[in-house]
Amino acid sequence: MDVYEAIYTTRAMRRVKPDPIPEDVLKKVMDAAVRGPSGGNAQTFRMICVTDPEIKSKMQKFYRACLDELNATQYASVQDQIKEDEKNSERSTPARINDSAQWLADNLHNVPMLIFFFGKLGGESTTFPVLWNLCLSARAEGLGTCITTLLKLKKDEVEKVLDTPEDGFWHMHAMIPIGYPMGNWGIAQRKPANLSTFQDRWDNPVSWEIPEPLWPSS
Ligand SMILES: Cc1cc2nc3c(=O)[nH]c(=O)nc-3n(C[C@H](O)[C@H](O)[C@H](O)COP(=O)(O)O)c2cc1C
């Protein structure tokens, strides 16, 4: 797959089938993931690939509780807006994301593999290049992924279930559910880059515009 196709179409793919990931495919994805850069090539990251049904079941319960907590606190106003939109029979983007997030919370234990990422405290700048490589290479293999950090609300419980060393060096940074998608791939919807980019100094607009995604037409 062309690198641009992988970049443009790697989206949060939460709804995936329970079909297992063949080991040769997993090896390709993991081998590509660890090509990510790290300061001094220190490679201070670890991954745990969870397929054990008992552990996945525990994680599903944690994840469901975390999502409920988030929706009752930080996302309470978004939830109210979704209900309001539904009354007006509107299918808003937050409602679509919410449906997909709820699906994941209900079905996490049916996802074939959950990949947990660990790094140093505050060391996400090292784990995330690896993690995003994993998402891109998974896409190239036809596998769906979604970066999640929600389980950090129950970080201690999660780390205990995963037997994380107790010396406090390793911290869970993210969890990626991975599997073959139920739906179709599409281009990630984003604001045009010129709206997030300045020239020379803050707030000074760039001279160019990108009204439509440049892939696949260029
Ligand atoms: C740092 C980070 C944390 C995220 N955490 C979660 C999460 O806990 N649960 C979830 O369902 N999605 C999570 N997401 C996925 C985002 O919601 C998703 O990337 C965003 O809505 C864009 O989706 P799209 O690529 O399908 O357009 C996270 C994404 C990032 C980058």
The ligand as a Tripos MOL2 file, in Angstrom:
@<TRIPOS>MOLECULE
LIG
   31    33     1     0     0
SMALL
NO_CHARGES

@<TRIPOS>ATOM
      1 C1         -4.2430   10.4320   22.4480 C.3       1 LIG1
      2 C2         -5.5460    9.8320   21.9790 C.ar      1 LIG1
      3 C3         -6.3840    9.2230   22.8810 C.ar      1 LIG1
      4 C4         -7.5790    8.6360   22.4560 C.ar      1 LIG1
      5 N1         -8.3500    7.9550   23.3420 N.ar      1 LIG1
      6 C5         -9.4590    7.3270   22.9280 C.ar      1 LIG1
      7 C6        -10.2020    6.5100   23.8280 C.ar      1 LIG1
      8 O1         -9.8460    6.3400   24.9960 O.2       1 LIG1
      9 N2        -11.3020    5.8830   23.3520 N.ar      1 LIG1
     10 C7        -11.7000    6.0080   22.0420 C.ar      1 LIG1
     11 O2        -12.7210    5.3940   21.6710 O.2       1 LIG1
     12 N3        -11.0170    6.7680   21.1620 N.ar      1 LIG1
     13 C8         -9.8990    7.4230   21.5740 C.ar      1 LIG1
     14 N4         -9.1510    8.1340   20.6770 N.ar      1 LIG1
     15 C9         -9.5490    8.1480   19.2590 C.3       1 LIG1
     16 C10       -10.0900    9.5120   18.8170 C.3       1 LIG1
     17 O3        -11.3860    9.6820   19.3040 O.3       1 LIG1
     18 C11       -10.0560    9.5410   17.2940 C.3       1 LIG1
     19 O4         -8.7140    9.4480   16.8830 O.3       1 LIG1
     20 C12       -10.6620   10.8150   16.7190 C.3       1 LIG1
     21 O5        -12.0280   10.9120   17.0400 O.3       1 LIG1
     22 C13       -10.5210   10.8660   15.1970 C.3       1 LIG1
     23 O6        -11.1740    9.7590   14.6580 O.3       1 LIG1
     24 P1        -11.0460    9.3950   13.1030 P.3       1 LIG1
     25 O7         -9.5850    9.1660   12.8590 O.co2     1 LIG1
     26 O8        -11.8660    8.1670   12.8970 O.co2     1 LIG1
     27 O9        -11.5470   10.5780   12.3330 O.co2     1 LIG1
     28 C14        -7.9510    8.7200   21.0900 C.ar      1 LIG1
     29 C15        -7.0950    9.3330   20.1710 C.ar      1 LIG1
     30 C16        -5.8960    9.8730   20.6050 C.ar      1 LIG1
     31 C17        -4.9730   10.4820   19.5770 C.3       1 LIG1
@<TRIPOS>BOND
     1     1     2 1
     2     2     3 ar
     3     2    30 ar
     4     3     4 ar
     5     4     5 ar
     6     4    28 ar
     7     5     6 ar
     8     6     7 ar
     9     6    13 1
    10     7     8 2
    11     7     9 ar
    12     9    10 ar
    13    10    11 2
    14    10    12 ar
    15    12    13 ar
    16    13    14 ar
    17    14    15 1
    18    14    28 ar
    19    15    16 1
    20    16    17 1
    21    16    18 1
    22    18    19 1
    23    18    20 1
    24    20    21 1
    25    20    22 1
    26    22    23 1
    27    23    24 1
    28    24    25 2
    29    24    26 1
    30    24    27 1
    31    28    29 ar
    32    29    30 ar
    33    30    31 1
@<TRIPOS>SUBSTRUCTURE
     1 LIG1         1 GROUP 0 **** ****
